[in-house]
Amino acid sequence: MNRSTVLHPFPPVADARSRILILGSFPSVQSRSDGFYYGHPQNRFWKMLALVFHTTPPVTHQEKSELLLQHHLALWDAAASVSIEGSSDSSIRQVIPVRLEQVFSIAPVERILCNGALAGRLYAQYLEADTGIHAKVLPSTSPANAAWTLTRLTEAWAPWLQNA
């Protein structure tokens, strides 16, 4: 597979009510093609959120944004640009981190959650010193994390998503 340098293709989702920032690592090929976060049909992110908040899984970009904002969540990724092979997190190199000021300038973020170990490492390496907020690293909702069922993911994420 060919390695390419890719820029993050879409902005963060956040508003003045967002208290929790969820950070992924970098959008997959499918997400980049879809034009929105967690676009791979096997990724459990949207299903997990729907279970946590007792609602129907969102389908459209607008429904997904509304679900996040309704529950005072912001969503973005830790990397603004990477060298990557396909969608492989393990192939990510030459990371340029996002500028979290884009979120913090509009959202009073109190908590940061990282979707998976790589997001946690990128946040700790590039962003935590600037925010002063220690992030909670949660299990990845990626289909590559097959050891975690949707039920287990929901149980792990729920306590950290509520009370935003």
CNS distance restraints for C-alpha pairs under 8 A (distance, minus, plus):
assign (resid   1 and name CA) (resid  85 and name CA) 6.15 0.50 0.50
assign (resid   1 and name CA) (resid  86 and name CA) 7.10 0.50 0.50
assign (resid   2 and name CA) (resid  85 and name CA) 5.75 0.50 0.50
assign (resid   2 and name CA) (resid  86 and name CA) 7.49 0.50 0.50
assign (resid   3 and name CA) (resid  83 and name CA) 6.44 0.50 0.50
assign (resid   3 and name CA) (resid  84 and name CA) 5.28 0.50 0.50
assign (resid   3 and name CA) (resid  85 and name CA) 4.42 0.50 0.50
assign (resid   3 and name CA) (resid  86 and name CA) 7.36 0.50 0.50
assign (resid   4 and name CA) (resid  83 and name CA) 5.32 0.50 0.50
assign (resid   4 and name CA) (resid  84 and name CA) 5.55 0.50 0.50
assign (resid   4 and name CA) (resid  85 and name CA) 6.45 0.50 0.50
assign (resid   5 and name CA) (resid  81 and name CA) 7.00 0.50 0.50
assign (resid   5 and name CA) (resid  82 and name CA) 5.52 0.50 0.50
assign (resid   5 and name CA) (resid  83 and name CA) 4.11 0.50 0.50
assign (resid   5 and name CA) (resid  84 and name CA) 6.32 0.50 0.50
assign (resid   6 and name CA) (resid  81 and name CA) 5.56 0.50 0.50
assign (resid   6 and name CA) (resid  82 and name CA) 5.57 0.50 0.50
assign (resid   6 and name CA) (resid  83 and name CA) 6.23 0.50 0.50
assign (resid   6 and name CA) (resid  84 and name CA) 7.27 0.50 0.50
assign (resid   7 and name CA) (resid  80 and name CA) 5.96 0.50 0.50
assign (resid   7 and name CA) (resid  81 and name CA) 4.38 0.50 0.50
assign (resid   7 and name CA) (resid  82 and name CA) 6.80 0.50 0.50
assign (resid   8 and name CA) (resid  26 and name CA) 7.19 0.50 0.50
assign (resid   8 and name CA) (resid  27 and name CA) 7.24 0.50 0.50
assign (resid   8 and name CA) (resid  79 and name CA) 7.34 0.50 0.50
assign (resid   8 and name CA) (resid  80 and name CA) 5.01 0.50 0.50
assign (resid   8 and name CA) (resid  81 and name CA) 5.75 0.50 0.50
assign (resid   9 and name CA) (resid  32 and name CA) 6.58 0.50 0.50
assign (resid   9 and name CA) (resid  35 and name CA) 7.28 0.50 0.50
assign (resid  10 and name CA) (resid  35 and name CA) 6.90 0.50 0.50
assign (resid  10 and name CA) (resid  36 and name CA) 6.94 0.50 0.50
assign (resid  11 and name CA) (resid  76 and name CA) 7.39 0.50 0.50
assign (resid  12 and name CA) (resid  74 and name CA) 7.20 0.50 0.50
assign (resid  12 and name CA) (resid  75 and name CA) 5.70 0.50 0.50
assign (resid  12 and name CA) (resid  76 and name CA) 4.73 0.50 0.50
assign (resid  12 and name CA) (resid  77 and name CA) 7.87 0.50 0.50
assign (resid  12 and name CA) (resid 102 and name CA) 7.93 0.50 0.50
assign (resid  12 and name CA) (resid 103 and name CA) 7.06 0.50 0.50
assign (resid  13 and name CA) (resid  65 and name CA) 6.59 0.50 0.50
assign (resid  13 and name CA) (resid  68 and name CA) 7.85 0.50 0.50
assign (resid  13 and name CA) (resid  69 and name CA) 7.82 0.50 0.50
assign (resid  13 and name CA) (resid  74 and name CA) 5.31 0.50 0.50
assign (resid  13 and name CA) (resid  75 and name CA) 5.11 0.50 0.50
assign (resid  13 and name CA) (resid  76 and name CA) 6.64 0.50 0.50
assign (resid  14 and name CA) (resid  18 and name CA) 5.93 0.50 0.50
assign (resid  14 and name CA) (resid  69 and name CA) 6.72 0.50 0.50
assign (resid  14 and name CA) (resid  73 and name CA) 6.91 0.50 0.50
assign (resid  14 and name CA) (resid  74 and name CA) 4.41 0.50 0.50
assign (resid  14 and name CA) (resid  75 and name CA) 6.65 0.50 0.50
assign (resid  14 and name CA) (resid 103 and name CA) 6.48 0.50 0.50
assign (resid  14 and name CA) (resid 106 and name CA) 7.46 0.50 0.50
assign (resid  14 and name CA) (resid 107 and name CA) 6.52 0.50 0.50
assign (resid  15 and name CA) (resid  69 and name CA) 6.91 0.50 0.50
assign (resid  15 and name CA) (resid  74 and name CA) 7.32 0.50 0.50
assign (resid  15 and name CA) (resid 106 and name CA) 6.05 0.50 0.50
assign (resid  15 and name CA) (resid 107 and name CA) 5.57 0.50 0.50
assign (resid  16 and name CA) (resid 106 and name CA) 5.34 0.50 0.50
assign (resid  16 and name CA) (resid 107 and name CA) 4.57 0.50 0.50
assign (resid  16 and name CA) (resid 108 and name CA) 6.71 0.50 0.50
assign (resid  17 and name CA) (resid  69 and name CA) 7.35 0.50 0.50
assign (resid  17 and name CA) (resid  72 and name CA) 5.37 0.50 0.50
assign (resid  17 and name CA) (resid  73 and name CA) 7.91 0.50 0.50
assign (resid  17 and name CA) (resid 107 and name CA) 6.27 0.50 0.50
assign (resid  17 and name CA) (resid 108 and name CA) 7.05 0.50 0.50
assign (resid  18 and name CA) (resid  69 and name CA) 6.60 0.50 0.50
assign (resid  18 and name CA) (resid  71 and name CA) 7.82 0.50 0.50
assign (resid  18 and name CA) (resid  72 and name CA) 4.05 0.50 0.50
assign (resid  18 and name CA) (resid  73 and name CA) 4.83 0.50 0.50
assign (resid  18 and name CA) (resid  74 and name CA) 5.51 0.50 0.50
assign (resid  18 and name CA) (resid 107 and name CA) 5.26 0.50 0.50
assign (resid  18 and name CA) (resid 108 and name CA) 6.30 0.50 0.50
assign (resid  18 and name CA) (resid 109 and name CA) 6.22 0.50 0.50
assign (resid  18 and name CA) (resid 164 and name CA) 7.76 0.50 0.50
assign (resid  19 and name CA) (resid  72 and name CA) 5.49 0.50 0.50
assign (resid  19 and name CA) (resid  73 and name CA) 6.07 0.50 0.50
assign (resid  19 and name CA) (resid  74 and name CA) 7.38 0.50 0.50
assign (resid  19 and name CA) (resid 107 and name CA) 6.79 0.50 0.50
assign (resid  19 and name CA) (resid 108 and name CA) 5.60 0.50 0.50
assign (resid  19 and name CA) (resid 109 and name CA) 4.27 0.50 0.50
assign (resid  19 and name CA) (resid 110 and name CA) 5.34 0.50 0.50
assign (resid  19 and name CA) (resid 111 and name CA) 6.58 0.50 0.50
assign (resid  19 and name CA) (resid 164 and name CA) 5.58 0.50 0.50
assign (resid  20 and name CA) (resid  72 and name CA) 6.56 0.50 0.50
assign (resid  20 and name CA) (resid  73 and name CA) 4.93 0.50 0.50
assign (resid  20 and name CA) (resid  74 and name CA) 6.02 0.50 0.50
assign (resid  20 and name CA) (resid 109 and name CA) 5.47 0.50 0.50
assign (resid  20 and name CA) (resid 110 and name CA) 6.02 0.50 0.50
assign (resid  20 and name CA) (resid 111 and name CA) 4.79 0.50 0.50
assign (resid  20 and name CA) (resid 112 and name CA) 5.73 0.50 0.50
assign (resid  20 and name CA) (resid 113 and name CA) 7.30 0.50 0.50
assign (resid  20 and name CA) (resid 161 and name CA) 7.50 0.50 0.50
assign (resid  20 and name CA) (resid 164 and name CA) 6.35 0.50 0.50
assign (resid  21 and name CA) (resid  73 and name CA) 5.90 0.50 0.50
assign (resid  21 and name CA) (resid  74 and name CA) 4.55 0.50 0.50
assign (resid  21 and name CA) (resid  75 and name CA) 5.70 0.50 0.50
assign (resid  21 and name CA) (resid  76 and name CA) 7.50 0.50 0.50
assign (resid  21 and name CA) (resid 109 and name CA) 6.36 0.50 0.50
assign (resid  21 and name CA) (resid 111 and name CA) 6.29 0.50 0.50
assign (resid  21 and name CA) (resid 112 and name CA) 4.79 0.50 0.50
assign (resid  21 and name CA) (resid 113 and name CA) 6.19 0.50 0.50
assign (resid  22 and name CA) (resid  73 and name CA) 7.20 0.50 0.50
assign (resid  22 and name CA) (resid  74 and name CA) 6.07 0.50 0.50
assign (resid  22 and name CA) (resid  75 and name CA) 4.88 0.50 0.50
assign (resid  22 and name CA) (resid  76 and name CA) 6.42 0.50 0.50
assign (resid  22 and name CA) (resid  77 and name CA) 7.85 0.50 0.50
assign (resid  22 and name CA) (resid 112 and name CA) 5.89 0.50 0.50
assign (resid  22 and name CA) (resid 113 and name CA) 4.75 0.50 0.50
assign (resid  22 and name CA) (resid 114 and name CA) 5.75 0.50 0.50
assign (resid  22 and name CA) (resid 115 and name CA) 6.91 0.50 0.50
assign (resid  23 and name CA) (resid  75 and name CA) 6.05 0.50 0.50
assign (resid  23 and name CA) (resid  76 and name CA) 5.09 0.50 0.50
assign (resid  23 and name CA) (resid  77 and name CA) 4.66 0.50 0.50
assign (resid  23 and name CA) (resid  78 and name CA) 5.89 0.50 0.50
assign (resid  23 and name CA) (resid 112 and name CA) 7.30 0.50 0.50
assign (resid  23 and name CA) (resid 113 and name CA) 6.19 0.50 0.50
assign (resid  23 and name CA) (resid 114 and name CA) 4.82 0.50 0.50
assign (resid  23 and name CA) (resid 115 and name CA) 6.03 0.50 0.50
assign (resid  23 and name CA) (resid 119 and name CA) 6.45 0.50 0.50
assign (resid  24 and name CA) (resid  76 and name CA) 6.42 0.50 0.50
assign (resid  24 and name CA) (resid  77 and name CA) 4.37 0.50 0.50
assign (resid  24 and name CA) (resid  78 and name CA) 6.13 0.50 0.50
assign (resid  24 and name CA) (resid 114 and name CA) 5.96 0.50 0.50
assign (resid  24 and name CA) (resid 115 and name CA) 4.99 0.50 0.50
assign (resid  24 and name CA) (resid 116 and name CA) 7.15 0.50 0.50
assign (resid  24 and name CA) (resid 119 and name CA) 5.16 0.50 0.50
assign (resid  25 and name CA) (resid  77 and name CA) 5.05 0.50 0.50
assign (resid  25 and name CA) (resid  78 and name CA) 5.16 0.50 0.50
assign (resid  25 and name CA) (resid  79 and name CA) 6.03 0.50 0.50
assign (resid  25 and name CA) (resid  89 and name CA) 7.72 0.50 0.50
assign (resid  25 and name CA) (resid 115 and name CA) 7.54 0.50 0.50
assign (resid  25 and name CA) (resid 116 and name CA) 7.96 0.50 0.50
assign (resid  25 and name CA) (resid 118 and name CA) 6.17 0.50 0.50
assign (resid  25 and name CA) (resid 119 and name CA) 4.32 0.50 0.50
assign (resid  25 and name CA) (resid 122 and name CA) 7.19 0.50 0.50
assign (resid  26 and name CA) (resid  77 and name CA) 5.51 0.50 0.50
assign (resid  26 and name CA) (resid  78 and name CA) 6.82 0.50 0.50
assign (resid  26 and name CA) (resid  79 and name CA) 5.79 0.50 0.50
assign (resid  26 and name CA) (resid  80 and name CA) 7.66 0.50 0.50
assign (resid  26 and name CA) (resid  89 and name CA) 7.92 0.50 0.50
assign (resid  27 and name CA) (resid  31 and name CA) 5.54 0.50 0.50
assign (resid  27 and name CA) (resid  32 and name CA) 6.00 0.50 0.50
assign (resid  27 and name CA) (resid  37 and name CA) 6.46 0.50 0.50
assign (resid  27 and name CA) (resid  38 and name CA) 7.13 0.50 0.50
assign (resid  27 and name CA) (resid  77 and name CA) 7.53 0.50 0.50
assign (resid  27 and name CA) (resid  87 and name CA) 7.61 0.50 0.50
assign (resid  28 and name CA) (resid  32 and name CA) 6.10 0.50 0.50
assign (resid  28 and name CA) (resid  38 and name CA) 7.58 0.50 0.50
assign (resid  28 and name CA) (resid  39 and name CA) 7.78 0.50 0.50
assign (resid  28 and name CA) (resid  40 and name CA) 7.54 0.50 0.50
assign (resid  28 and name CA) (resid  86 and name CA) 7.45 0.50 0.50
assign (resid  28 and name CA) (resid  87 and name CA) 4.68 0.50 0.50
assign (resid  28 and name CA) (resid  88 and name CA) 7.88 0.50 0.50
assign (resid  29 and name CA) (resid  33 and name CA) 6.12 0.50 0.50
assign (resid  29 and name CA) (resid  86 and name CA) 6.21 0.50 0.50
assign (resid  29 and name CA) (resid  87 and name CA) 5.47 0.50 0.50
assign (resid  30 and name CA) (resid  34 and name CA) 5.98 0.50 0.50
assign (resid  30 and name CA) (resid  39 and name CA) 5.73 0.50 0.50
assign (resid  30 and name CA) (resid  40 and name CA) 5.40 0.50 0.50
assign (resid  31 and name CA) (resid  35 and name CA) 5.84 0.50 0.50
assign (resid  31 and name CA) (resid  36 and name CA) 5.49 0.50 0.50
assign (resid  31 and name CA) (resid  37 and name CA) 5.63 0.50 0.50
assign (resid  31 and name CA) (resid  38 and name CA) 5.66 0.50 0.50
assign (resid  31 and name CA) (resid  39 and name CA) 4.17 0.50 0.50
assign (resid  31 and name CA) (resid  40 and name CA) 6.12 0.50 0.50
assign (resid  32 and name CA) (resid  36 and name CA) 6.61 0.50 0.50
assign (resid  32 and name CA) (resid  37 and name CA) 7.90 0.50 0.50
assign (resid  32 and name CA) (resid  39 and name CA) 7.83 0.50 0.50
assign (resid  34 and name CA) (resid  39 and name CA) 5.97 0.50 0.50
assign (resid  35 and name CA) (resid  39 and name CA) 7.84 0.50 0.50
assign (resid  36 and name CA) (resid  61 and name CA) 6.64 0.50 0.50
assign (resid  38 and name CA) (resid  43 and name CA) 6.28 0.50 0.50
assign (resid  38 and name CA) (resid  45 and name CA) 6.62 0.50 0.50
assign (resid  38 and name CA) (resid  46 and name CA) 7.57 0.50 0.50
assign (resid  39 and name CA) (resid  43 and name CA) 7.34 0.50 0.50
assign (resid  42 and name CA) (resid 142 and name CA) 7.45 0.50 0.50
assign (resid  42 and name CA) (resid 143 and name CA) 5.61 0.50 0.50
assign (resid  43 and name CA) (resid 141 and name CA) 5.83 0.50 0.50
assign (resid  43 and name CA) (resid 142 and name CA) 4.84 0.50 0.50
assign (resid  43 and name CA) (resid 143 and name CA) 5.23 0.50 0.50
assign (resid  44 and name CA) (resid  48 and name CA) 5.80 0.50 0.50
assign (resid  44 and name CA) (resid 141 and name CA) 5.07 0.50 0.50
assign (resid  44 and name CA) (resid 142 and name CA) 6.54 0.50 0.50
assign (resid  44 and name CA) (resid 143 and name CA) 7.18 0.50 0.50
assign (resid  44 and name CA) (resid 150 and name CA) 6.66 0.50 0.50
assign (resid  45 and name CA) (resid  49 and name CA) 6.27 0.50 0.50
assign (resid  45 and name CA) (resid 141 and name CA) 5.31 0.50 0.50
assign (resid  45 and name CA) (resid 142 and name CA) 7.63 0.50 0.50
assign (resid  46 and name CA) (resid  50 and name CA) 6.14 0.50 0.50
assign (resid  46 and name CA) (resid  57 and name CA) 5.97 0.50 0.50
assign (resid  46 and name CA) (resid  58 and name CA) 6.70 0.50 0.50
assign (resid  46 and name CA) (resid  64 and name CA) 7.56 0.50 0.50
assign (resid  47 and name CA) (resid  51 and name CA) 6.25 0.50 0.50
assign (resid  47 and name CA) (resid  57 and name CA) 5.32 0.50 0.50
assign (resid  47 and name CA) (resid  58 and name CA) 7.99 0.50 0.50
assign (resid  47 and name CA) (resid 150 and name CA) 7.89 0.50 0.50
assign (resid  48 and name CA) (resid  52 and name CA) 6.21 0.50 0.50
assign (resid  48 and name CA) (resid 150 and name CA) 6.55 0.50 0.50
assign (resid  48 and name CA) (resid 153 and name CA) 6.90 0.50 0.50
assign (resid  48 and name CA) (resid 154 and name CA) 5.36 0.50 0.50
assign (resid  49 and name CA) (resid  53 and name CA) 6.15 0.50 0.50
assign (resid  49 and name CA) (resid  57 and name CA) 7.61 0.50 0.50
assign (resid  49 and name CA) (resid 154 and name CA) 7.57 0.50 0.50
assign (resid  50 and name CA) (resid  54 and name CA) 5.68 0.50 0.50
assign (resid  50 and name CA) (resid  55 and name CA) 4.91 0.50 0.50
assign (resid  50 and name CA) (resid  56 and name CA) 5.70 0.50 0.50
assign (resid  50 and name CA) (resid  57 and name CA) 4.98 0.50 0.50
assign (resid  50 and name CA) (resid  58 and name CA) 7.50 0.50 0.50
assign (resid  51 and name CA) (resid  55 and name CA) 6.43 0.50 0.50
assign (resid  51 and name CA) (resid  56 and name CA) 7.86 0.50 0.50
assign (resid  51 and name CA) (resid  57 and name CA) 7.91 0.50 0.50
assign (resid  51 and name CA) (resid 154 and name CA) 6.88 0.50 0.50
assign (resid  52 and name CA) (resid 154 and name CA) 6.33 0.50 0.50
assign (resid  52 and name CA) (resid 157 and name CA) 7.94 0.50 0.50
assign (resid  52 and name CA) (resid 158 and name CA) 5.58 0.50 0.50
assign (resid  52 and name CA) (resid 161 and name CA) 7.90 0.50 0.50
assign (resid  58 and name CA) (resid  63 and name CA) 5.19 0.50 0.50
assign (resid  58 and name CA) (resid  64 and name CA) 5.25 0.50 0.50
assign (resid  58 and name CA) (resid  67 and name CA) 7.38 0.50 0.50
assign (resid  59 and name CA) (resid  63 and name CA) 6.27 0.50 0.50
assign (resid  59 and name CA) (resid  64 and name CA) 6.74 0.50 0.50
assign (resid  60 and name CA) (resid  64 and name CA) 6.21 0.50 0.50
assign (resid  61 and name CA) (resid  65 and name CA) 6.14 0.50 0.50
assign (resid  62 and name CA) (resid  66 and name CA) 6.03 0.50 0.50
assign (resid  63 and name CA) (resid  67 and name CA) 6.11 0.50 0.50
assign (resid  64 and name CA) (resid  68 and name CA) 6.40 0.50 0.50
assign (resid  65 and name CA) (resid  69 and name CA) 6.14 0.50 0.50
assign (resid  66 and name CA) (resid  70 and name CA) 5.74 0.50 0.50
assign (resid  67 and name CA) (resid  71 and name CA) 6.48 0.50 0.50
assign (resid  68 and name CA) (resid  72 and name CA) 6.38 0.50 0.50
assign (resid  68 and name CA) (resid  73 and name CA) 4.88 0.50 0.50
assign (resid  68 and name CA) (resid  74 and name CA) 6.50 0.50 0.50
assign (resid  68 and name CA) (resid  75 and name CA) 7.65 0.50 0.50
assign (resid  69 and name CA) (resid  73 and name CA) 5.37 0.50 0.50
assign (resid  69 and name CA) (resid  74 and name CA) 6.84 0.50 0.50
assign (resid  71 and name CA) (resid 164 and name CA) 6.80 0.50 0.50
assign (resid  72 and name CA) (resid 164 and name CA) 5.78 0.50 0.50
assign (resid  73 and name CA) (resid 164 and name CA) 7.42 0.50 0.50
assign (resid  74 and name CA) (resid 103 and name CA) 7.86 0.50 0.50
assign (resid  77 and name CA) (resid  98 and name CA) 7.34 0.50 0.50
assign (resid  77 and name CA) (resid 119 and name CA) 7.53 0.50 0.50
assign (resid  78 and name CA) (resid  97 and name CA) 5.77 0.50 0.50
assign (resid  78 and name CA) (resid  98 and name CA) 5.69 0.50 0.50
assign (resid  78 and name CA) (resid 119 and name CA) 6.25 0.50 0.50
assign (resid  78 and name CA) (resid 122 and name CA) 6.19 0.50 0.50
assign (resid  78 and name CA) (resid 123 and name CA) 6.01 0.50 0.50
assign (resid  78 and name CA) (resid 127 and name CA) 7.90 0.50 0.50
assign (resid  79 and name CA) (resid  95 and name CA) 6.20 0.50 0.50
assign (resid  79 and name CA) (resid  96 and name CA) 5.79 0.50 0.50
assign (resid  79 and name CA) (resid  97 and name CA) 4.27 0.50 0.50
assign (resid  79 and name CA) (resid  98 and name CA) 5.23 0.50 0.50
assign (resid  79 and name CA) (resid 122 and name CA) 7.45 0.50 0.50
assign (resid  80 and name CA) (resid  95 and name CA) 7.52 0.50 0.50
assign (resid  80 and name CA) (resid  96 and name CA) 5.59 0.50 0.50
assign (resid  80 and name CA) (resid  97 and name CA) 5.11 0.50 0.50
assign (resid  80 and name CA) (resid  98 and name CA) 4.56 0.50 0.50
assign (resid  80 and name CA) (resid  99 and name CA) 7.96 0.50 0.50
assign (resid  81 and name CA) (resid  94 and name CA) 7.82 0.50 0.50
assign (resid  81 and name CA) (resid  95 and name CA) 5.86 0.50 0.50
assign (resid  81 and name CA) (resid  96 and name CA) 5.08 0.50 0.50
assign (resid  81 and name CA) (resid  97 and name CA) 6.92 0.50 0.50
assign (resid  81 and name CA) (resid  98 and name CA) 7.96 0.50 0.50
assign (resid  82 and name CA) (resid  92 and name CA) 6.18 0.50 0.50
assign (resid  82 and name CA) (resid  93 and name CA) 5.93 0.50 0.50
assign (resid  82 and name CA) (resid  94 and name CA) 5.46 0.50 0.50
assign (resid  82 and name CA) (resid  95 and name CA) 4.68 0.50 0.50
assign (resid  82 and name CA) (resid  96 and name CA) 6.42 0.50 0.50
assign (resid  83 and name CA) (resid  91 and name CA) 7.81 0.50 0.50
assign (resid  83 and name CA) (resid  92 and name CA) 5.69 0.50 0.50
assign (resid  83 and name CA) (resid  93 and name CA) 5.06 0.50 0.50
assign (resid  83 and name CA) (resid  94 and name CA) 5.62 0.50 0.50
assign (resid  83 and name CA) (resid  95 and name CA) 7.08 0.50 0.50
assign (resid  84 and name CA) (resid  88 and name CA) 6.92 0.50 0.50
assign (resid  84 and name CA) (resid  89 and name CA) 7.68 0.50 0.50
assign (resid  84 and name CA) (resid  91 and name CA) 5.46 0.50 0.50
assign (resid  84 and name CA) (resid  92 and name CA) 4.72 0.50 0.50
assign (resid  84 and name CA) (resid  93 and name CA) 6.47 0.50 0.50
assign (resid  85 and name CA) (resid  91 and name CA) 5.83 0.50 0.50
assign (resid  85 and name CA) (resid  92 and name CA) 7.32 0.50 0.50
assign (resid  88 and name CA) (resid  92 and name CA) 7.00 0.50 0.50
assign (resid  89 and name CA) (resid 118 and name CA) 7.26 0.50 0.50
assign (resid  97 and name CA) (resid 122 and name CA) 7.80 0.50 0.50
assign (resid  97 and name CA) (resid 126 and name CA) 6.34 0.50 0.50
assign (resid  97 and name CA) (resid 127 and name CA) 7.43 0.50 0.50
assign (resid 100 and name CA) (resid 104 and name CA) 6.10 0.50 0.50
assign (resid 100 and name CA) (resid 127 and name CA) 7.74 0.50 0.50
assign (resid 101 and name CA) (resid 105 and name CA) 5.45 0.50 0.50
assign (resid 102 and name CA) (resid 106 and name CA) 7.27 0.50 0.50
assign (resid 103 and name CA) (resid 107 and name CA) 5.76 0.50 0.50
assign (resid 104 and name CA) (resid 108 and name CA) 6.32 0.50 0.50
assign (resid 104 and name CA) (resid 109 and name CA) 6.52 0.50 0.50
assign (resid 110 and name CA) (resid 133 and name CA) 7.75 0.50 0.50
assign (resid 111 and name CA) (resid 133 and name CA) 7.09 0.50 0.50
assign (resid 111 and name CA) (resid 134 and name CA) 7.99 0.50 0.50
assign (resid 111 and name CA) (resid 135 and name CA) 6.98 0.50 0.50
assign (resid 112 and name CA) (resid 133 and name CA) 7.12 0.50 0.50
assign (resid 112 and name CA) (resid 134 and name CA) 7.22 0.50 0.50
assign (resid 112 and name CA) (resid 135 and name CA) 4.81 0.50 0.50
assign (resid 112 and name CA) (resid 136 and name CA) 6.41 0.50 0.50
assign (resid 113 and name CA) (resid 135 and name CA) 5.50 0.50 0.50
assign (resid 113 and name CA) (resid 136 and name CA) 4.91 0.50 0.50
assign (resid 113 and name CA) (resid 137 and name CA) 5.89 0.50 0.50
assign (resid 113 and name CA) (resid 138 and name CA) 6.85 0.50 0.50
assign (resid 113 and name CA) (resid 160 and name CA) 7.78 0.50 0.50
assign (resid 114 and name CA) (resid 119 and name CA) 5.44 0.50 0.50
assign (resid 114 and name CA) (resid 120 and name CA) 5.27 0.50 0.50
assign (resid 114 and name CA) (resid 123 and name CA) 7.88 0.50 0.50
assign (resid 114 and name CA) (resid 135 and name CA) 6.64 0.50 0.50
assign (resid 114 and name CA) (resid 136 and name CA) 6.15 0.50 0.50
assign (resid 114 and name CA) (resid 137 and name CA) 4.67 0.50 0.50
assign (resid 114 and name CA) (resid 138 and name CA) 5.90 0.50 0.50
assign (resid 115 and name CA) (resid 119 and name CA) 6.03 0.50 0.50
assign (resid 115 and name CA) (resid 120 and name CA) 7.35 0.50 0.50
assign (resid 115 and name CA) (resid 137 and name CA) 6.48 0.50 0.50
assign (resid 115 and name CA) (resid 138 and name CA) 5.53 0.50 0.50
assign (resid 115 and name CA) (resid 139 and name CA) 6.22 0.50 0.50
assign (resid 115 and name CA) (resid 140 and name CA) 4.94 0.50 0.50
assign (resid 115 and name CA) (resid 141 and name CA) 6.86 0.50 0.50
assign (resid 116 and name CA) (resid 120 and name CA) 6.39 0.50 0.50
assign (resid 116 and name CA) (resid 137 and name CA) 6.15 0.50 0.50
assign (resid 116 and name CA) (resid 138 and name CA) 5.53 0.50 0.50
assign (resid 116 and name CA) (resid 139 and name CA) 4.88 0.50 0.50
assign (resid 116 and name CA) (resid 140 and name CA) 3.89 0.50 0.50
assign (resid 116 and name CA) (resid 141 and name CA) 7.41 0.50 0.50
assign (resid 117 and name CA) (resid 121 and name CA) 6.16 0.50 0.50
assign (resid 117 and name CA) (resid 137 and name CA) 6.44 0.50 0.50
assign (resid 117 and name CA) (resid 138 and name CA) 7.48 0.50 0.50
assign (resid 117 and name CA) (resid 139 and name CA) 7.24 0.50 0.50
assign (resid 117 and name CA) (resid 140 and name CA) 7.22 0.50 0.50
assign (resid 118 and name CA) (resid 122 and name CA) 6.11 0.50 0.50
assign (resid 119 and name CA) (resid 123 and name CA) 6.04 0.50 0.50
assign (resid 119 and name CA) (resid 137 and name CA) 7.82 0.50 0.50
assign (resid 120 and name CA) (resid 124 and name CA) 6.09 0.50 0.50
assign (resid 120 and name CA) (resid 135 and name CA) 7.24 0.50 0.50
assign (resid 120 and name CA) (resid 136 and name CA) 7.74 0.50 0.50
assign (resid 120 and name CA) (resid 137 and name CA) 5.49 0.50 0.50
assign (resid 121 and name CA) (resid 125 and name CA) 5.97 0.50 0.50
assign (resid 122 and name CA) (resid 126 and name CA) 5.85 0.50 0.50
assign (resid 122 and name CA) (resid 127 and name CA) 7.44 0.50 0.50
assign (resid 123 and name CA) (resid 127 and name CA) 4.91 0.50 0.50
assign (resid 123 and name CA) (resid 128 and name CA) 5.80 0.50 0.50
assign (resid 123 and name CA) (resid 135 and name CA) 7.78 0.50 0.50
assign (resid 124 and name CA) (resid 128 and name CA) 5.09 0.50 0.50
assign (resid 124 and name CA) (resid 129 and name CA) 7.63 0.50 0.50
assign (resid 124 and name CA) (resid 135 and name CA) 7.88 0.50 0.50
assign (resid 127 and name CA) (resid 131 and name CA) 6.55 0.50 0.50
assign (resid 128 and name CA) (resid 132 and name CA) 5.66 0.50 0.50
assign (resid 128 and name CA) (resid 133 and name CA) 6.12 0.50 0.50
assign (resid 128 and name CA) (resid 134 and name CA) 6.60 0.50 0.50
assign (resid 128 and name CA) (resid 135 and name CA) 7.77 0.50 0.50
assign (resid 129 and name CA) (resid 133 and name CA) 7.92 0.50 0.50
assign (resid 138 and name CA) (resid 156 and name CA) 7.12 0.50 0.50
assign (resid 138 and name CA) (resid 157 and name CA) 6.75 0.50 0.50
assign (resid 139 and name CA) (resid 145 and name CA) 7.95 0.50 0.50
assign (resid 139 and name CA) (resid 148 and name CA) 7.66 0.50 0.50
assign (resid 139 and name CA) (resid 153 and name CA) 6.75 0.50 0.50
assign (resid 139 and name CA) (resid 156 and name CA) 7.50 0.50 0.50
assign (resid 140 and name CA) (resid 145 and name CA) 6.27 0.50 0.50
assign (resid 141 and name CA) (resid 145 and name CA) 6.77 0.50 0.50
assign (resid 141 and name CA) (resid 153 and name CA) 7.08 0.50 0.50
assign (resid 142 and name CA) (resid 146 and name CA) 7.83 0.50 0.50
assign (resid 148 and name CA) (resid 152 and name CA) 5.87 0.50 0.50
assign (resid 148 and name CA) (resid 153 and name CA) 6.14 0.50 0.50
assign (resid 149 and name CA) (resid 153 and name CA) 6.16 0.50 0.50
assign (resid 150 and name CA) (resid 154 and name CA) 6.07 0.50 0.50
assign (resid 151 and name CA) (resid 155 and name CA) 6.25 0.50 0.50
assign (resid 152 and name CA) (resid 156 and name CA) 6.15 0.50 0.50
assign (resid 153 and name CA) (resid 157 and name CA) 6.04 0.50 0.50
assign (resid 154 and name CA) (resid 158 and name CA) 5.71 0.50 0.50
assign (resid 155 and name CA) (resid 159 and name CA) 7.53 0.50 0.50
assign (resid 156 and name CA) (resid 160 and name CA) 7.98 0.50 0.50
assign (resid 157 and name CA) (resid 161 and name CA) 6.37 0.50 0.50
assign (resid 158 and name CA) (resid 162 and name CA) 6.32 0.50 0.50
